[in-house]
Amino acid sequence: PCCAFFSDPHQELPQDFRPYIDKEKRVDLWAFCIDQLQKYGIQAANIELAKICTHCGSNTKKGAFFSYRREQTVTGRFAAVIVLKS
């Protein structure tokens, strides 16, 4: 959320994101994701959030992840995997 700035988030994002937009046009995507998971029945105890900002590097070494916004050029890609244990 510290670096998730949008030019016009009210126009760029669906209505569901409005409660997560601050006065500086940042969007708390972490809170949105957590709330969305809980809305669909995932218990808070089963949600783990890394809290890593790919832009400024909060909670990790800056540059540890690709960031188009930081580099302002073509960058690499990364993915996440979600696993349900039986």
BAROLUM-398660 format. One record per residue (C-alpha): chain; z, x, y. Coordinates in Angstrom, 1 decimal, decimal comma, padded with zeros to 4 digits. Each point is the difference from the previous one (the first is absolute). Layout:
BEGIN
+------+--------+--------+--------+
: unit :     c3 :     c1 :     c2 :
+------+--------+--------+--------+
:    A :      Z :      X :      Y :
...
+------+--------+--------+--------+
//
This chain:
BEGIN
+------+--------+--------+--------+
: unit :     c3 :     c1 :     c2 :
+------+--------+--------+--------+
:    A :  000,0 :  000,0 :  000,0 :
:    A :  000,5 :  002,9 :  002,4 :
:    A : -003,7 :  000,8 :  000,2 :
:    A : -001,7 : -003,2 : -001,1 :
:    A : -001,6 : -000,7 :  003,4 :
:    A : -002,8 : -002,6 :  000,3 :
:    A : -002,3 : -000,6 :  003,0 :
:    A :  000,6 : -003,8 : -000,1 :
:    A :  002,0 : -000,9 : -003,1 :
:    A :  000,1 : -003,7 :  000,8 :
:    A : -003,8 : -000,1 : -000,3 :
:    A : -000,4 :  002,7 : -002,7 :
:    A :  002,5 : -001,3 : -002,5 :
:    A :  000,7 : -003,4 : -001,6 :
:    A :  002,6 : -002,3 :  001,5 :
:    A :  002,5 :  001,0 : -002,8 :
:    A :  000,4 :  003,4 :  001,7 :
:    A :  001,2 : -001,4 :  003,4 :
:    A :  003,7 :  000,3 : -000,7 :
:    A : -000,5 :  003,7 : -000,8 :
:    A : -001,8 :  001,0 :  003,3 :
:    A :  002,1 :  001,7 :  002,7 :
:    A : -000,5 :  000,2 :  003,8 :
:    A : -001,8 :  003,3 : -000,4 :
:    A : -002,6 : -001,5 : -002,4 :
:    A :  001,5 :  001,7 : -003,0 :
:    A :  000,1 : -001,9 : -003,3 :
:    A :  002,8 :  000,4 : -002,5 :
:    A : -002,1 :  000,0 : -003,1 :
:    A :  002,9 :  001,1 : -002,1 :
:    A :  002,1 : -003,0 :  000,8 :
:    A : -003,1 : -002,3 : -000,4 :
:    A : -000,6 :  001,4 : -003,5 :
:    A :  003,7 : -000,4 : -001,0 :
:    A :  000,2 : -003,5 :  001,3 :
:    A : -003,3 : -000,9 : -001,7 :
:    A :  001,2 :  001,3 : -003,4 :
:    A :  003,3 : -001,9 :  000,4 :
:    A : -001,9 : -003,2 :  000,9 :
:    A : -001,8 :  000,2 : -003,3 :
:    A :  003,2 :  000,5 : -002,0 :
:    A :  000,6 :  003,7 : -000,2 :
:    A :  003,7 :  000,7 :  000,4 :
:    A :  001,0 :  002,5 :  002,7 :
:    A :  001,7 :  002,1 : -002,6 :
:    A : -003,4 :  000,5 : -001,7 :
:    A : -001,8 :  001,2 :  003,2 :
:    A :  000,0 :  003,7 :  000,9 :
:    A : -001,5 :  001,2 :  003,2 :
:    A : -000,8 :  003,7 :  000,6 :
:    A :  000,2 : -000,4 :  003,8 :
:    A : -002,5 :  002,8 :  000,6 :
:    A : -002,2 : -000,1 :  003,1 :
:    A : -003,4 :  001,5 : -000,8 :
:    A : -000,7 :  000,6 :  003,7 :
:    A :  003,0 :  001,8 :  001,4 :
:    A :  001,5 :  001,1 : -003,3 :
:    A :  003,4 : -001,7 :  000,4 :
:    A :  002,0 :  000,6 : -003,2 :
:    A : -002,5 :  002,6 : -001,3 :
:    A : -001,9 :  003,1 :  001,1 :
:    A : -002,6 : -000,9 :  002,7 :
:    A : -003,4 :  000,1 : -001,5 :
:    A :  001,2 : -000,7 : -003,6 :
:    A : -002,2 : -003,1 :  000,0 :
:    A : -003,4 : -000,7 :  001,4 :
:    A : -000,1 : -001,9 :  003,3 :
:    A : -003,1 : -001,0 :  001,8 :
:    A :  002,0 : -000,9 :  003,1 :
:    A :  001,6 :  003,4 :  000,1 :
:    A : -003,2 :  002,0 : -000,8 :
:    A : -002,4 : -002,2 :  001,9 :
:    A : -002,7 :  001,0 : -002,4 :
:    A : -001,1 : -000,5 : -003,6 :
:    A :  003,0 :  000,6 : -002,4 :
:    A :  000,7 : -000,3 : -003,7 :
:    A :  001,4 : -002,9 : -001,8 :
:    A :  003,1 : -000,9 : -002,1 :
:    A :  001,1 : -002,9 : -002,0 :
:    A :  003,2 : -001,7 : -001,2 :
:    A :  000,8 : -001,3 : -003,5 :
:    A :  002,4 : -002,9 : -000,7 :
:    A :  001,4 : -000,1 : -003,5 :
:    A :  001,9 : -002,9 : -001,6 :
:    A :  002,3 :  001,1 : -002,8 :
:    A :  000,6 : -002,4 : -002,8 :
+------+--------+--------+--------+
//
